[in-house]
Amino acid sequence: MLILGGASYAIYLMQYPVRNMLSILLTHVMPQRTGSASAVLYPLVLIAFSTGVFLWFEEPTRRGLRRWFARREA
């Protein structure tokens, strides 16, 4: 729950890009079932992608900025 709470801002930011990327991908893979597959896959892909962005980009950046500001204050 803590990770999903932290990833909530990434979910907010990634909705449009993930929806477009998934739509393009599904149109090429299975054009006749794009709507139903997208409805099922979109929330799962969005949560997975946003969690990855949070864990591998947001958190390391936040830690680096905290260290940098702590050094400047000292």
Secondary structure, 3 states (H helix, E strand, C coil): CHHHHHCHHHHHHHHHHHHHHHHHHHHHHCHHHHHHHHHHHHHHHHHHHHHHHHHHHHHHHHHHHHHHHHHHHC
